[in-house]
Amino acid sequence: MAKIRTKPIISICWPVRFRFEILRNDPIFYLSTKIGFNPRRLKTMSDNFGYQQPTVQRAGTSVDAGLKAHMQSVYNRMTAGVFITALTAYIVSSSQALMTLFLGGPQAFIIMLAPLAIVWFGFRPERMTPSQLRLSFIALSVLYGISFATIFAAYTTASIAQAFFMATALFAGLSIFGYTTKKNLDGLGTFAVMGVIGVLVLSLGTMVAGMFGVDVSMMQTVISGIGLLAFSGITAWQTQTTKEMYHPSYGDDANSRMGWAAALNLYISFIAIFQYLLHFVGNRE
């Protein structure tokens, strides 16, 4: 039987790579070649969604019932994705046969690369219907769960639960802040994205150094600290942007598609926060 390694196979830069691609392809966000990431610089939505863009609301604007329902839908979708990931990870990690099937050989790299393929080719809110986006989101959540099975195998249940509840509390607090603050979080978002870029660069360097037998434990701790701060800022920024992008005149179909994009963004931020916290509080089996 193939030996299953217990070290988590999800590289610390995986969430970062997902994040960059989602920002590039997501119609809510725009990659400026001059000043970097700026969600307030919107692409012409009429080209992608078939409607004209009204004036973006500020964070202090009174919230109507439609916005409340939209935000609740986004968080419900994100929560469902986290649940699917956790359930899949638990099921796979509990079965030696499934661990061998998915992660016991070269197929493990396919499992790791498959989410990138979904993000690149299988999650296009400007082109896909809400039902298609839902299927892509579920598939991504399942694939993440299979990869996360190594975490369930490597860390104690108590430490995983501790990191999860800490991530939930932190994420909730950041989302509440992003939703209620009247302060424009563009600056925080730009700074946080630069931090994520730094994490990506450091992670690649750490991976190379580790291949040559260099002790990178201290650098991994630094990366986790920077990543935790960066994705914390991104969570608040994303929440504010999701709130401000909603408008009833877009119609249910367009708002639903943007809702799926927002749910995926927040899902990835939560997963990243959980991973970084687990580095600090996790106890290995």
Sequence and secondary structure as in RCSB ss.txt:
>XXXX:A:sequence
MAKIRTKPIISICWPVRFRFEILRNDPIFYLSTKIGFNPRRLKTMSDNFGYQQPTVQRAGTSVDAGLKAHMQSVY
NRMTAGVFITALTAYIVSSSQALMTLFLGGPQAFIIMLAPLAIVWFGFRPERMTPSQLRLSFIALSVLYGISFAT
IFAAYTTASIAQAFFMATALFAGLSIFGYTTKKNLDGLGTFAVMGVIGVLVLSLGTMVAGMFGVDVSMMQTVISG
IGLLAFSGITAWQTQTTKEMYHPSYGDDANSRMGWAAALNLYISFIAIFQYLLHFVGNRE
>XXXX:A:secstr
      S  S TTHHHHHHHHHHHH TT  EETTTEE TTS   HHHHTSS       TTS   HHHHHHHHHHH
HHHHHHHHHHHHHHHHHHT HHHHHHHHSSTHHHHHHHHHHHHHHHS  TTTS HHHHHHHHHHHHHHHHHHHHH
HHHHB HHHHHHHHHHHHHHHHHHHHHHHH  S  HHHHHHHHHHHHHHHHHHHHHHHHHHTT   HHHHHHHHH
HHHHHHHHHHHHHHHHHHHH  GGG HHHHHHHHHHHHHHHHHHHHHHHHHHHHHH  B 
